[in-house]
Amino acid sequence: MQLSRDEDGERAMKLILVVLIVAAVIPGAGGCKEPLGNHLSSLSYVPASRGATVMMDISTASPNQRYIAESHKIQIFTSESGLQHAWESAVAFCGTLQCEVVSSSVTARTPESAPSGDLSVRVSPGDLNKLLAYVTKLGIVAQHTTNREDKTTDVIDTDAKIKNLTSFRDSLRAMLAKPSATAKDLVAIQEQLTDTQSELDSETAQRKILANETEKIAVEISFMLESYAGNARGFERILNALSESGDLLADSTASLIATLVAIVPWLIVIVPGVWLLVKGWRALRRRRLAAQ
């Protein structure tokens, strides 16, 4: 998540405002003209609010470290009698690993559809092969799709924003503790502090999402009947044709109604006009015949 140029410009203006305020407040406190950097370096650290997350310092991270979001989609065919058991076994086996069930559902047979089961989990990279080896034994693997997306840039950018925002927030908190600050200065600093903390919370939440995507592997497992998979195509084509026919009839009827509604008001003018034209043409024709 990257900030736009407008947001960067707005933040820069706010930062300049705060620096000007501090420059006006701090020299007045001691009556000296020390550089602003000397004062800022002596500011005491104010502990972060409860619930704040301390992120790693990206300066110590390995330059070759990559953050990859990996996901797997597996479709498994089973017998109707074994589908429920296969789904339950997969859920239970996930509980024995470093594996988290994100969502799960199982559907019984209905007149319109066959039974099926779905399972979505997040598993640690070390337990991925164990999970895949187990679920592939629960039936026939019809499809296995793997997807990998590099999130390294997003992680590095987010960590850098968190580091900078945390440092800026702590400096603002220290400014609030200065006894020489006026009420106007305190209001301006507090507003900037509120905006900074809100943005820091947003970046921290985004970093948690990235961590969940890159530190665990998403696996989606679908259980369905093999026999129904082949027959479903024929029934699906029939249902689609019926549905399209109904939609076509509805669209045609709607178009006809709209056309009639548009024409009816003009019939009041068109019908009498046509009648007058016909009557005039007949009268003119009779006159020509009489003149001959």
Backbone as JSON, one array per atom type, in Angstrom:
{
  "sequence": "MQLSRDEDGERAMKLILVVLIVAAVIPGAGGCKEPLGNHLSSLSYVPASRGATVMMDISTASPNQRYIAESHKIQIFTSESGLQHAWESAVAFCGTLQCEVVSSSVTARTPESAPSGDLSVRVSPGDLNKLLAYVTKLGIVAQHTTNREDKTTDVIDTDAKIKNLTSFRDSLRAMLAKPSATAKDLVAIQEQLTDTQSELDSETAQRKILANETEKIAVEISFMLESYAGNARGFERILNALSESGDLLADSTASLIATLVAIVPWLIVIVPGVWLLVKGWRALRRRRLAAQ",
  "N": [[0.85, -1.18, 0.0], [0.83, 2.07, -1.03], [1.48, 5.49, -0.5], [-0.12, 8.28, -2.02], [1.05, 11.03, -4.11], [-0.15, 13.4, -3.32], [-0.87, 12.85, -0.68], [1.68, 12.49, 0.4], [2.66, 15.08, 0.07], [0.91, 16.51, 1.71], [1.55, 15.41, 4.19], [4.18, 16.26, 4.4], [3.85, 19.04, 4.61], [2.5, 19.16, 7.05], [4.5, 18.17, 8.71], [6.44, 20.16, 8.44], [5.06, 22.26, 9.66], [4.88, 21.34, 12.32], [7.59, 21.21, 12.98], [8.29, 23.91, 12.83], [6.77, 24.87, 14.93], [7.93, 23.56, 17.08], [10.47, 24.63, 16.89], [9.93, 27.21, 17.65], [9.02, 26.88, 20.23], [10.87, 25.37, 21.82], [13.43, 26.88, 21.96], [12.57, 29.05, 23.47], [12.2, 27.98, 25.94], [14.61, 27.56, 27.31], [16.02, 29.82, 26.78], [18.11, 29.81, 24.99], [19.95, 29.29, 21.92], [20.25, 26.76, 20.69], [20.77, 24.24, 18.16], [17.94, 22.72, 16.52], [18.09, 19.96, 16.21], [19.68, 19.12, 18.36], [18.0, 19.4, 20.54], [15.92, 17.65, 19.86], [17.28, 15.25, 19.96], [17.59, 14.89, 22.64], [15.14, 14.34, 23.62], [12.87, 12.5, 25.59], [11.78, 9.04, 25.45], [8.49, 8.04, 24.92], [6.43, 5.47, 26.01], [4.76, 3.18, 23.77], [1.26, 2.97, 22.95], [-1.06, 0.63, 24.48], [-1.36, -2.51, 22.9], [-0.06, -1.89, 20.63], [2.09, -2.94, 17.98], [5.39, -4.04, 17.84], [7.59, -3.8, 15.26], [10.12, -5.45, 13.22], [13.4, -4.1, 12.72], [14.14, -2.97, 9.61], [16.64, -2.46, 8.69], [18.28, -4.42, 9.59], [17.52, -6.63, 8.24], [17.97, -9.33, 5.93], [19.34, -8.64, 2.74], [18.74, -10.37, 0.69], [16.48, -11.68, 1.39], [13.29, -12.94, 0.69], [9.79, -12.42, 0.41], [7.22, -14.43, -0.02], [3.97, -15.06, -1.12], [2.23, -17.91, -1.06], [-0.05, -20.23, -2.5], [-2.38, -22.97, -2.71], [-4.64, -24.89, -4.66], [-6.79, -27.54, -4.56], [-8.58, -30.17, -6.05], [-10.59, -32.85, -5.31], [-11.86, -36.02, -6.09], [-14.27, -38.15, -4.76], [-16.07, -41.06, -3.49], [-19.65, -41.11, -2.96], [-20.4, -42.09, -0.49], [-18.05, -41.84, 0.91], [-17.39, -39.16, 1.0], [-18.17, -37.36, 3.1], [-16.67, -38.43, 5.23], [-14.06, -38.08, 4.23], [-13.86, -35.3, 4.14], [-14.17, -34.65, 6.9], [-11.92, -35.97, 7.91], [-9.82, -34.52, 6.77], [-10.16, -32.03, 8.02], [-9.73, -32.77, 10.71], [-7.07, -33.72, 10.59], [-5.69, -31.4, 10.0], [-5.77, -30.16, 12.45], [-3.76, -31.43, 13.84], [-1.42, -30.38, 12.99], [0.7, -27.47, 12.42], [-1.51, -25.7, 11.59], [-4.23, -23.82, 10.46], [-7.7, -23.63, 10.35], [-9.46, -21.83, 8.09], [-11.96, -21.62, 6.82], [-14.76, -23.83, 6.42], [-17.0, -26.14, 4.91], [-19.76, -28.3, 4.24], [-21.94, -29.89, 1.99], [-25.07, -31.43, 1.68], [-26.77, -33.91, -0.35], [-29.03, -32.68, -2.79], [-32.1, -32.24, -4.73], [-31.2, -30.78, -6.92], [-28.42, -30.8, -6.88], [-25.33, -32.55, -6.21], [-23.73, -33.97, -3.26], [-21.09, -32.14, -1.61], [-17.92, -30.86, -0.47], [-15.97, -28.32, 1.13], [-12.86, -26.89, 2.05], [-10.79, -24.58, 3.6], [-7.61, -23.64, 4.5], [-4.75, -22.44, 6.41], [-1.43, -23.18, 6.47], [1.73, -23.93, 8.02], [4.89, -23.58, 6.31], [6.59, -25.77, 6.84], [4.87, -27.89, 7.39], [3.41, -28.26, 5.12], [3.87, -30.26, 3.1], [3.19, -32.56, 4.51], [0.46, -32.18, 4.92], [-0.48, -32.1, 2.24], [0.26, -34.65, 1.36], [-1.41, -36.2, 2.91], [-4.12, -35.43, 2.29], [-4.27, -36.02, -0.41], [-4.51, -38.72, -0.41], [-7.09, -39.2, 0.19], [-8.82, -39.46, -1.88], [-9.3, -39.2, -5.44], [-7.08, -37.13, -7.03], [-8.07, -34.57, -8.91], [-7.33, -32.08, -9.77], [-4.67, -29.83, -9.19], [-3.56, -26.83, -8.31], [-1.02, -24.43, -8.15], [0.05, -21.34, -6.83], [2.2, -18.54, -6.71], [3.14, -15.48, -5.31], [5.15, -12.63, -5.26], [5.75, -10.73, -2.49], [7.65, -9.09, -1.5], [8.43, -6.37, -1.96], [6.16, -4.99, -1.01], [6.23, -5.7, 1.69], [8.71, -4.62, 2.58], [8.32, -1.87, 2.06], [6.13, -1.36, 3.75], [7.21, -1.97, 6.29], [9.19, 0.02, 6.44], [7.61, 2.34, 6.49], [6.27, 1.94, 8.91], [8.41, 2.04, 10.72], [9.33, 4.7, 10.37], [7.01, 6.18, 10.98], [6.6, 5.41, 13.64], [8.87, 6.49, 14.92], [8.42, 9.21, 14.4], [5.98, 9.6, 15.71], [6.74, 9.14, 18.4], [8.44, 11.32, 18.79], [6.62, 13.41, 18.59], [5.04, 12.91, 20.85], [6.9, 13.44, 22.84], [7.23, 16.16, 22.44], [4.8, 17.13, 23.35], [5.14, 16.96, 26.05], [6.69, 19.1, 26.77], [7.02, 21.84, 28.92], [6.95, 24.46, 28.08], [5.34, 24.74, 25.9], [2.69, 26.33, 24.19], [-0.95, 26.65, 24.38], [-2.01, 26.71, 21.8], [0.07, 25.58, 20.36], [0.07, 23.01, 21.46], [-2.4, 22.03, 20.61], [-2.03, 21.9, 17.83], [0.09, 20.05, 17.68], [-1.12, 17.83, 18.86], [-3.14, 17.22, 17.04], [-1.6, 16.47, 14.83], [-0.37, 14.28, 15.98], [-2.52, 12.55, 16.38], [-3.3, 12.0, 13.72], [-0.96, 10.77, 12.84], [-0.81, 8.49, 14.52], [-3.12, 7.16, 13.73], [-2.49, 6.53, 11.07], [-0.3, 4.92, 11.53], [-1.46, 2.75, 12.87], [-2.99, 1.74, 10.78], [-1.01, 0.93, 8.94], [0.27, -0.98, 10.51], [-1.74, -2.91, 10.76], [-1.92, -3.66, 8.08], [0.59, -4.8, 7.79], [0.35, -7.06, 9.39], [-1.46, -8.52, 7.88], [0.09, -9.02, 5.6], [2.08, -10.55, 6.8], [0.63, -12.8, 7.52], [0.01, -13.78, 5.02], [2.5, -14.37, 3.9], [3.96, -15.88, 5.73], [2.53, -18.16, 6.17], [0.99, -20.8, 4.29], [-1.62, -20.78, 2.0], [-4.23, -23.1, 1.53], [-6.68, -24.52, -0.4], [-9.22, -26.86, -0.47], [-11.32, -28.92, -2.33], [-13.97, -31.17, -2.26], [-15.67, -33.49, -4.25], [-18.12, -35.43, -6.12], [-17.08, -37.91, -8.38], [-18.62, -39.13, -10.41], [-20.72, -37.37, -10.64], [-19.41, -35.15, -11.57], [-18.94, -35.66, -14.29], [-21.54, -35.93, -15.33], [-22.61, -33.53, -14.71], [-22.01, -31.63, -16.57], [-23.67, -32.0, -18.83], [-26.31, -31.61, -17.76], [-25.9, -29.06, -16.85], [-25.6, -27.6, -19.2], [-28.18, -27.81, -20.24], [-29.68, -26.52, -18.26], [-28.52, -23.98, -18.4], [-29.27, -23.28, -21.0], [-32.08, -23.16, -20.74], [-32.25, -21.14, -18.86], [-31.11, -18.99, -20.28], [-32.98, -18.82, -22.34], [-35.26, -18.02, -20.96], [-34.37, -15.53, -20.04], [-34.02, -14.24, -22.5], [-36.65, -14.16, -23.48], [-37.81, -12.56, -21.52], [-36.38, -10.17, -21.9], [-37.17, -9.52, -24.51], [-39.92, -9.15, -24.19], [-39.91, -6.98, -22.42], [-38.73, -5.05, -24.07], [-40.71, -4.81, -26.04], [-42.87, -3.8, -24.55], [-41.77, -1.36, -23.74], [-41.49, -0.12, -26.22], [-44.17, 0.1, -27.07], [-45.18, 1.8, -25.07], [-43.76, 4.07, -25.69], [-44.77, 4.69, -28.22], [-47.57, 4.97, -28.08], [-48.45, 7.62, -27.04], [-47.91, 9.16, -29.33], [-49.67, 8.18, -31.19], [-52.03, 9.52, -30.92], [-51.62, 11.82, -32.3], [-50.6, 10.95, -34.74], [-52.52, 9.15, -35.94], [-54.95, 10.72, -36.41], [-53.74, 12.58, -38.16], [-52.85, 11.0, -40.32], [-55.34, 10.14, -41.22], [-56.51, 12.55, -42.05], [-54.76, 13.23, -44.12], [-55.23, 11.14, -45.97], [-57.94, 11.55, -46.5], [-57.84, 14.12, -47.66], [-56.28, 13.58, -49.88], [-57.98, 11.87, -51.34], [-60.12, 13.62, -51.83], [-58.88, 15.51, -53.47], [-58.28, 13.9, -55.62], [-60.81, 13.26, -56.58], [-61.65, 15.75, -57.48], [-59.89, 16.23, -59.58], [-60.68, 14.19, -61.31], [-63.28, 15.03, -61.81], [-62.78, 17.41, -63.16], [-61.73, 16.52, -65.56]],
  "CA": [[0.0, 0.0, 0.0], [1.7, 3.2, -1.19], [0.8, 6.76, -0.38], [-0.11, 9.09, -3.22], [1.87, 12.23, -4.01], [-0.9, 14.39, -2.55], [-0.76, 12.5, 0.73], [3.05, 12.79, 0.8], [2.79, 16.53, 0.18], [0.17, 16.95, 2.9], [2.33, 15.02, 5.37], [5.36, 17.13, 4.46], [3.41, 20.34, 5.1], [2.23, 19.02, 8.48], [5.78, 18.01, 9.39], [7.05, 21.48, 8.49], [4.33, 23.03, 10.65], [5.28, 20.89, 13.65], [8.99, 21.61, 13.2], [8.29, 25.34, 13.11], [6.24, 25.07, 16.28], [8.96, 23.13, 18.03], [11.56, 25.61, 16.83], [9.51, 28.39, 18.4], [8.75, 26.55, 21.63], [12.03, 24.88, 22.57], [14.39, 27.92, 22.32], [12.0, 29.91, 24.49], [12.19, 27.33, 27.23], [15.88, 27.73, 28.02], [16.63, 31.08, 26.43], [19.33, 29.58, 24.22], [19.74, 29.13, 20.49], [20.83, 25.51, 20.25], [20.09, 23.67, 16.98], [16.75, 21.91, 16.81], [18.47, 18.56, 16.3], [20.18, 18.82, 19.71], [16.84, 19.26, 21.42], [15.2, 16.43, 19.53], [18.05, 14.08, 20.38], [17.47, 14.74, 24.09], [13.76, 14.05, 23.99], [12.7, 11.18, 26.2], [10.87, 8.15, 24.75], [7.21, 7.78, 25.56], [6.02, 4.12, 25.61], [3.64, 3.08, 22.83], [-0.02, 2.62, 23.56], [-1.29, -0.8, 24.61], [-1.84, -3.16, 21.69], [0.79, -1.56, 19.48], [2.99, -4.02, 17.61], [6.75, -3.62, 17.54], [8.03, -4.5, 14.07], [11.56, -5.58, 13.14], [14.15, -3.04, 12.06], [14.45, -3.5, 8.29], [18.06, -2.29, 8.39], [18.97, -5.66, 9.95], [17.0, -7.72, 7.42], [18.86, -9.79, 4.86], [18.95, -8.05, 1.45], [18.3, -11.43, -0.2], [15.27, -12.3, 1.92], [12.11, -12.73, -0.13], [8.51, -12.7, 1.06], [6.4, -15.03, -1.08], [2.63, -15.53, -0.76], [1.99, -19.14, -1.82], [-1.38, -20.8, -2.31], [-2.66, -24.21, -3.44], [-6.04, -25.27, -4.84], [-6.83, -28.98, -4.85], [-9.91, -30.73, -6.26], [-10.5, -34.28, -5.05], [-13.06, -36.8, -6.35], [-14.48, -39.26, -3.83], [-17.38, -41.69, -3.59], [-20.64, -40.39, -2.18], [-20.38, -42.59, 0.89], [-16.8, -41.46, 1.57], [-17.13, -37.73, 0.93], [-18.26, -36.78, 4.44], [-15.52, -38.91, 6.0], [-12.85, -37.44, 3.71], [-13.88, -33.89, 4.59], [-13.92, -34.63, 8.34], [-10.55, -36.4, 8.13], [-8.94, -33.4, 6.43], [-10.28, -31.03, 9.09], [-9.09, -33.31, 11.9], [-5.63, -33.8, 10.39], [-5.18, -30.03, 10.09], [-5.61, -29.85, 13.86], [-2.55, -32.05, 14.36], [-0.27, -29.67, 12.44], [0.64, -26.01, 12.56], [-2.5, -25.48, 10.52], [-5.4, -23.08, 10.92], [-8.86, -23.73, 9.46], [-10.04, -20.51, 7.81], [-13.38, -21.85, 6.58], [-15.07, -25.2, 6.01], [-18.43, -26.35, 4.69], [-20.13, -29.54, 3.56], [-23.3, -29.77, 1.47], [-25.72, -32.71, 1.45], [-27.4, -34.05, -1.67], [-30.32, -32.05, -3.03], [-32.59, -32.62, -6.07], [-30.49, -30.05, -7.97], [-26.97, -30.91, -6.82], [-24.75, -33.66, -5.46], [-23.01, -33.52, -2.07], [-19.75, -31.61, -1.83], [-17.28, -30.31, 0.71], [-14.92, -27.34, 0.88], [-12.02, -26.64, 3.22], [-9.76, -23.57, 3.37], [-6.72, -23.62, 5.67], [-3.42, -21.84, 6.29], [-0.51, -24.12, 7.1], [3.13, -23.5, 8.01], [5.63, -24.22, 5.21], [7.16, -27.05, 7.25], [3.84, -28.93, 7.44], [2.66, -28.29, 3.87], [3.98, -31.56, 2.43], [2.43, -33.53, 5.29], [-0.96, -31.97, 4.63], [-0.76, -32.5, 0.86], [0.37, -36.11, 1.27], [-2.57, -36.83, 3.57], [-5.38, -35.19, 1.59], [-4.26, -36.67, -1.73], [-4.87, -40.12, -0.22], [-8.52, -39.28, 0.53], [-9.58, -39.65, -3.1], [-8.56, -39.02, -6.69], [-6.76, -35.72, -7.24], [-8.45, -34.18, -10.27], [-6.65, -30.84, -10.15], [-3.84, -29.22, -8.16], [-3.03, -25.58, -8.85], [-0.14, -23.71, -7.23], [0.28, -19.94, -7.21], [3.15, -17.83, -5.85], [3.2, -14.04, -5.58], [6.23, -11.99, -4.51], [5.27, -9.61, -1.69], [8.82, -8.5, -0.84], [8.37, -4.91, -2.04], [5.11, -4.53, -0.11], [6.67, -5.87, 3.08], [9.76, -3.66, 2.87], [7.71, -0.54, 2.11], [5.3, -1.25, 4.95], [8.11, -1.91, 7.45], [9.83, 1.33, 6.46], [6.61, 3.31, 6.92], [6.03, 1.72, 10.33], [9.57, 2.53, 11.45], [9.35, 6.16, 10.32], [5.85, 6.7, 11.71], [6.82, 5.18, 15.07], [9.83, 7.49, 15.37], [7.77, 10.53, 14.36], [4.98, 9.62, 16.77], [7.42, 9.29, 19.69], [8.92, 12.7, 18.88], [5.46, 14.26, 18.87], [4.67, 12.72, 22.25], [7.86, 14.15, 23.66], [6.93, 17.59, 22.31], [3.64, 17.45, 24.19], [5.57, 17.02, 27.45], [7.44, 20.33, 27.02], [6.21, 22.79, 29.69], [6.91, 25.78, 27.45], [4.42, 24.74, 24.76], [1.43, 27.05, 24.4], [-2.16, 25.88, 24.09], [-2.12, 26.6, 20.35], [1.07, 24.6, 19.93], [-0.37, 21.69, 21.9], [-3.5, 21.6, 19.74], [-1.47, 21.53, 16.52], [0.86, 18.82, 17.85], [-2.05, 16.74, 19.15], [-3.79, 16.86, 15.77], [-0.62, 15.72, 14.03], [-0.16, 13.0, 16.66], [-3.69, 11.71, 16.1], [-3.2, 11.53, 12.33], [0.18, 9.84, 12.73], [-1.15, 7.24, 15.17], [-4.11, 6.49, 12.89], [-1.8, 5.96, 9.92], [0.55, 3.85, 12.04], [-2.34, 1.6, 13.12], [-3.37, 1.18, 9.49], [0.15, 0.23, 8.39], [0.51, -2.17, 11.33], [-2.73, -3.92, 10.35], [-1.52, -4.16, 6.76], [1.76, -5.66, 7.97], [-0.14, -8.33, 9.91], [-2.04, -9.24, 6.74], [1.21, -9.49, 4.78], [2.74, -11.63, 7.54], [-0.22, -13.99, 7.43], [0.08, -14.28, 3.65], [3.85, -14.81, 3.53], [4.51, -16.82, 6.7], [1.75, -19.39, 6.07], [0.58, -21.13, 2.93], [-3.07, -20.98, 1.87], [-4.6, -24.32, 0.82], [-8.12, -24.69, -0.57], [-9.5, -28.24, -0.88], [-12.71, -29.15, -2.72], [-14.35, -32.57, -2.4], [-16.89, -33.65, -5.04], [-18.31, -36.78, -6.65], [-16.52, -38.08, -9.71], [-19.68, -39.42, -11.37], [-21.51, -36.16, -10.86], [-18.61, -34.18, -12.32], [-19.13, -35.88, -15.71], [-22.93, -35.71, -15.71], [-23.02, -32.16, -14.44], [-21.85, -30.78, -17.74], [-24.87, -32.08, -19.66], [-27.41, -30.93, -17.08], [-25.58, -27.64, -16.76], [-25.9, -26.97, -20.49], [-29.64, -27.69, -20.36], [-30.13, -25.45, -17.35], [-28.07, -22.7, -18.94], [-30.1, -22.95, -22.16], [-33.39, -22.73, -20.24], [-32.1, -19.83, -18.22], [-30.9, -17.99, -21.32], [-34.25, -18.65, -23.06], [-36.13, -17.19, -20.13], [-33.86, -14.17, -20.05], [-34.28, -13.67, -23.81], [-38.08, -13.86, -23.54], [-38.07, -11.41, -20.65], [-35.84, -8.97, -22.53], [-38.0, -9.18, -25.67], [-41.18, -8.61, -23.69], [-39.64, -5.66, -21.87], [-38.51, -4.14, -25.19], [-41.99, -4.55, -26.68], [-43.64, -2.9, -23.69], [-41.16, -0.03, -23.81], [-41.81, 0.45, -27.54], [-45.59, 0.5, -27.06], [-45.34, 2.97, -24.2], [-43.21, 5.23, -26.4], [-45.54, 4.99, -29.43], [-48.98, 5.29, -27.8], [-48.77, 9.05, -27.04], [-47.85, 9.72, -30.67], [-50.81, 7.73, -31.99], [-53.08, 10.56, -30.85], [-51.32, 12.8, -33.35], [-50.33, 10.29, -36.02], [-53.74, 8.58, -36.54], [-55.76, 11.77, -37.08], [-53.0, 13.18, -39.27], [-52.92, 10.1, -41.47], [-56.73, 10.14, -41.71], [-56.72, 13.81, -42.78], [-54.01, 13.15, -45.38], [-55.94, 10.23, -46.87], [-59.18, 12.21, -46.9], [-57.49, 15.21, -48.57], [-55.82, 13.01, -51.16], [-59.15, 11.38, -52.05], [-60.88, 14.78, -52.32], [-58.12, 16.08, -54.58], [-58.39, 12.98, -56.74], [-62.15, 13.4, -57.14], [-61.69, 17.02, -58.2], [-59.17, 16.05, -60.86], [-61.52, 13.37, -62.18], [-64.41, 15.84, -62.24], [-62.29, 18.41, -64.1], [-61.52, 15.87, -66.82]],
  "C": [[0.88, 1.23, 0.0], [0.89, 4.47, -1.12], [0.89, 7.51, -1.69], [0.75, 10.32, -3.01], [1.18, 13.31, -3.2], [-0.77, 14.12, -1.06], [0.64, 12.79, 1.25], [3.23, 14.3, 0.98], [2.1, 17.06, 1.42], [0.95, 16.62, 4.16], [3.54, 15.92, 5.52], [4.99, 18.5, 5.03], [3.14, 20.28, 6.61], [3.53, 18.91, 9.26], [6.48, 19.35, 9.51], [6.4, 22.34, 9.55], [4.77, 22.65, 12.06], [6.7, 21.31, 13.97], [9.08, 23.09, 13.52], [7.79, 25.63, 14.51], [7.28, 24.71, 17.32], [10.12, 24.12, 18.06], [11.22, 26.87, 17.61], [9.38, 28.12, 19.89], [10.02, 26.24, 22.4], [13.03, 25.99, 22.89], [13.88, 28.82, 23.42], [12.07, 29.31, 25.87], [13.48, 27.6, 27.99], [16.58, 29.02, 27.69], [17.9, 30.94, 25.63], [18.96, 29.32, 22.77], [20.39, 27.86, 19.98], [20.08, 24.99, 19.03], [18.94, 22.78, 17.39], [17.12, 20.45, 16.96], [18.98, 18.19, 17.67], [19.03, 18.61, 20.67], [16.11, 17.96, 21.15], [15.95, 15.2, 20.0], [17.96, 13.85, 21.87], [16.07, 14.42, 24.55], [13.64, 12.64, 24.54], [11.67, 10.37, 25.44], [9.61, 7.92, 25.58], [6.72, 6.42, 25.11], [4.83, 4.15, 24.7], [2.39, 2.67, 23.56], [-0.2, 1.12, 23.58], [-1.85, -1.36, 23.31], [-0.99, -2.84, 20.48], [1.78, -2.7, 19.24], [4.35, -3.46, 17.27], [7.26, -4.45, 16.37], [9.55, -4.52, 14.03], [12.16, -4.38, 12.43], [14.63, -3.56, 10.7], [15.92, -3.32, 7.94], [18.85, -3.54, 8.72], [18.5, -6.83, 9.11], [17.98, -8.07, 6.31], [18.41, -9.21, 3.53], [18.42, -9.08, 0.47], [17.02, -12.1, 0.27], [14.07, -11.94, 1.05], [10.87, -13.12, 0.67], [7.53, -13.14, -0.03], [5.06, -15.48, -0.49], [2.3, -16.73, -1.65], [0.61, -19.69, -1.5], [-1.55, -22.04, -3.18], [-4.18, -24.41, -3.51], [-6.08, -26.72, -5.32], [-8.29, -29.43, -4.99], [-9.79, -32.24, -6.19], [-11.85, -34.92, -5.31], [-13.12, -37.95, -5.35], [-15.83, -39.91, -4.13], [-18.36, -40.93, -2.71], [-20.62, -40.83, -0.72], [-19.12, -42.14, 1.64], [-16.53, -39.97, 1.6], [-17.15, -37.08, 2.31], [-17.05, -37.18, 5.29], [-14.23, -38.24, 5.54], [-12.75, -35.99, 4.18], [-13.56, -33.8, 6.08], [-12.47, -35.02, 8.65], [-9.56, -35.27, 7.84], [-8.97, -32.33, 7.5], [-9.55, -31.5, 10.34], [-7.57, -33.34, 11.76], [-4.99, -32.41, 10.45], [-4.92, -29.65, 11.54], [-4.38, -30.45, 14.48], [-1.28, -31.36, 13.89], [-0.32, -28.2, 12.84], [-0.23, -25.49, 11.42], [-3.73, -24.83, 11.13], [-6.52, -23.2, 9.89], [-9.47, -22.34, 9.31], [-11.54, -20.63, 7.59], [-13.57, -23.3, 6.15], [-16.57, -25.33, 5.87], [-18.63, -27.68, 3.97], [-21.6, -29.44, 3.19], [-23.86, -31.16, 1.19], [-26.35, -32.73, 0.06], [-28.75, -33.35, -1.69], [-30.8, -32.48, -4.4], [-31.81, -31.95, -7.19], [-28.99, -30.28, -7.96], [-26.55, -32.11, -5.98], [-24.05, -33.12, -4.23], [-21.61, -33.04, -2.41], [-19.21, -31.07, -0.51], [-16.16, -29.37, 0.33], [-14.17, -27.07, 2.18], [-10.92, -25.65, 2.82], [-8.92, -23.46, 4.63], [-5.48, -22.79, 5.34], [-2.47, -22.69, 7.11], [0.91, -23.58, 7.01], [3.88, -24.22, 6.89], [6.19, -25.59, 5.59], [6.17, -28.19, 7.26], [3.05, -29.05, 6.14], [2.69, -29.66, 3.23], [3.21, -32.64, 3.18], [0.94, -33.42, 4.98], [-1.31, -32.45, 3.23], [-0.72, -34.01, 0.71], [-0.85, -36.79, 1.86], [-3.84, -36.66, 2.73], [-5.41, -35.86, 0.22], [-4.57, -38.16, -1.63], [-6.36, -40.3, 0.07], [-9.39, -39.5, -0.7], [-8.68, -39.5, -4.31], [-8.34, -37.52, -6.9], [-7.05, -35.37, -8.7], [-7.7, -32.94, -10.73], [-5.87, -30.33, -8.94], [-3.16, -28.01, -8.77], [-2.21, -24.88, -7.78], [0.11, -22.31, -7.75], [1.23, -19.3, -6.21], [3.22, -16.37, -6.29], [4.24, -13.4, -4.66], [5.69, -10.73, -3.82], [6.42, -8.85, -1.03], [8.75, -6.98, -0.83], [7.33, -4.35, -1.08], [5.55, -4.61, 1.34], [7.72, -4.83, 3.44], [9.2, -2.25, 2.98], [6.9, -0.35, 3.39], [6.16, -1.17, 6.2], [8.78, -0.55, 7.57], [8.85, 2.4, 6.95], [6.35, 3.18, 8.42], [7.18, 2.28, 11.16], [9.57, 4.05, 11.5], [8.19, 6.76, 11.12], [6.02, 6.52, 13.22], [7.77, 6.22, 15.64], [9.2, 8.87, 15.43], [6.74, 10.66, 15.46], [5.63, 9.84, 18.14], [7.96, 10.71, 19.87], [7.78, 13.65, 19.21], [5.02, 14.12, 20.33], [5.63, 13.45, 23.18], [7.63, 15.66, 23.6], [5.78, 18.0, 23.21], [4.04, 17.6, 25.66], [6.35, 18.29, 27.77], [6.58, 21.34, 27.76], [6.08, 24.15, 29.02], [5.94, 25.86, 26.28], [3.14, 25.48, 25.1], [0.25, 26.16, 24.04], [-2.33, 25.68, 22.59], [-1.15, 25.57, 19.82], [0.62, 23.19, 20.28], [-1.48, 21.14, 21.01], [-2.97, 21.13, 18.4], [-0.7, 20.22, 16.61], [-0.06, 17.63, 18.07], [-2.78, 16.28, 17.89], [-2.86, 16.03, 14.9], [-0.38, 14.34, 14.64], [-1.31, 12.04, 16.39], [-3.63, 11.14, 14.69], [-2.08, 10.5, 12.18], [-0.15, 8.49, 13.34], [-2.16, 6.45, 14.35], [-3.44, 5.83, 11.69], [-0.9, 4.8, 10.34], [-0.27, 2.59, 12.32], [-2.73, 0.92, 11.81], [-2.22, 0.39, 8.87], [0.46, -1.04, 9.19], [-0.48, -3.28, 10.98], [-2.39, -4.51, 8.99], [-0.33, -5.1, 6.87], [1.35, -7.03, 8.52], [-0.74, -9.18, 8.79], [-0.93, -9.82, 5.86], [1.94, -10.65, 5.47], [1.94, -12.92, 7.44], [-0.14, -14.62, 6.05], [1.43, -14.91, 3.33], [4.44, -15.84, 4.49], [3.75, -18.14, 6.72], [1.27, -19.57, 4.64], [-0.91, -21.43, 2.9], [-3.33, -22.23, 1.03], [-6.12, -24.41, 0.79], [-8.38, -26.07, -1.17], [-10.99, -28.38, -1.16], [-12.93, -30.65, -2.9], [-15.65, -32.64, -3.21], [-16.94, -35.06, -5.6], [-17.81, -36.86, -8.08], [-17.61, -38.31, -10.75], [-20.49, -38.17, -11.68], [-20.74, -35.14, -11.69], [-18.8, -34.37, -13.82], [-20.54, -35.56, -16.16], [-23.34, -34.25, -15.57], [-22.94, -31.29, -15.67], [-23.09, -30.8, -18.62], [-26.04, -31.35, -19.05], [-27.16, -29.43, -17.02], [-25.88, -26.93, -18.07], [-27.4, -26.79, -20.68], [-30.17, -26.55, -19.49], [-29.73, -24.08, -17.86], [-28.92, -22.28, -20.13], [-31.48, -22.47, -21.73], [-33.31, -21.35, -19.61], [-31.93, -18.72, -19.24], [-32.18, -17.74, -22.11], [-35.2, -17.76, -22.27], [-35.68, -15.74, -20.11], [-34.14, -13.48, -21.38], [-35.75, -13.28, -23.96], [-38.41, -12.63, -22.7], [-37.55, -10.12, -21.28], [-36.69, -8.54, -23.72], [-39.32, -8.56, -25.23], [-40.99, -7.2, -23.15], [-39.43, -4.64, -22.99], [-39.82, -3.8, -25.9], [-42.84, -3.58, -25.87], [-43.09, -1.48, -23.77], [-41.49, 0.65, -25.14], [-43.25, 0.93, -27.59], [-45.82, 1.75, -26.23], [-44.82, 4.23, -24.91], [-44.08, 5.65, -27.58], [-46.94, 5.5, -29.12], [-49.25, 6.79, -27.76], [-48.76, 9.68, -28.42], [-49.0, 9.27, -31.55], [-51.93, 8.75, -32.0], [-52.88, 11.59, -31.95], [-51.22, 12.13, -34.72], [-51.62, 9.81, -36.68], [-54.62, 9.65, -37.17], [-55.03, 12.4, -38.26], [-53.05, 12.32, -40.51], [-54.32, 10.11, -42.07], [-57.01, 11.4, -42.52], [-55.99, 13.79, -44.12], [-54.73, 12.27, -46.4], [-57.21, 10.9, -47.4], [-58.89, 13.35, -47.89], [-57.06, 14.68, -49.92], [-56.99, 12.5, -51.99], [-59.97, 12.54, -52.62], [-60.19, 15.41, -53.53], [-58.25, 15.2, -55.82], [-59.76, 13.1, -57.4], [-62.25, 14.69, -57.94], [-61.01, 16.9, -59.57], [-60.02, 15.21, -61.84], [-62.72, 14.18, -62.71], [-63.98, 16.88, -63.28], [-62.06, 17.8, -65.47], [-62.85, 15.62, -67.54]]
}
